[in-house]
Amino acid sequence: MECAEGLAAASRVSTATTVGDGWYLRQFIGKGWMYHGEGSGYDCKDLGIEGSAPFGVS
């Protein structure tokens, strides 16, 4: 689990023979975590993150 400014991402757990490169992204809103999306190479600026995040490309 990697976190940055109210967002948390976990790498995909694969049961296949190859490992996926995607992330499951959740955002903390109010009192709990909400599913935000999944994929790879999130743009930190689009997510409202200043600086960098382990799951971001910028």
WORANOR-V854051 format. One record per residue. N is the residue number from 1. RES is the residue in one small letter. OMEGA is omega in radians with two decimals (999 if undefined). BURIAL is # if it has 16 or more other C-alpha atoms within 10 Angstrom, else .. Layout:
BEGIN
N,RES,OMEGA,BURIAL
N,RES,OMEGA,BURIAL
END
This chain:
BEGIN
1,m,3.09,.
2,e,-3.07,.
3,c,3.05,.
4,a,3.02,#
5,e,3.06,.
6,g,3.09,.
7,l,3.09,#
8,a,-3.14,#
9,a,3.07,#
10,a,3.12,.
11,s,-3.11,#
12,r,3.07,.
13,v,-3.08,.
14,s,3.05,.
15,t,3.11,.
16,a,-3.12,.
17,t,3.10,.
18,t,-3.11,.
19,v,3.10,.
20,g,-3.12,.
21,d,-3.06,.
22,g,3.10,#
23,w,2.92,#
24,y,-3.05,#
25,l,3.10,#
26,r,-3.13,#
27,q,3.12,#
28,f,-3.14,.
29,i,3.13,.
30,g,-3.09,.
31,k,-3.11,.
32,g,-3.11,.
33,w,3.12,.
34,m,3.09,.
35,y,-3.12,.
36,h,-3.14,.
37,g,3.06,.
38,e,-3.13,#
39,g,3.12,.
40,s,3.10,#
41,g,3.10,.
42,y,3.06,#
43,d,-3.07,.
44,c,-3.14,#
45,k,3.11,.
46,d,3.14,.
47,l,-3.13,.
48,g,-3.14,.
49,i,3.05,#
50,e,-3.08,.
51,g,-3.08,.
52,s,3.07,.
53,a,-3.12,#
54,p,-3.11,.
55,f,-3.09,#
56,g,3.11,#
57,v,3.12,.
58,s,999,.
END
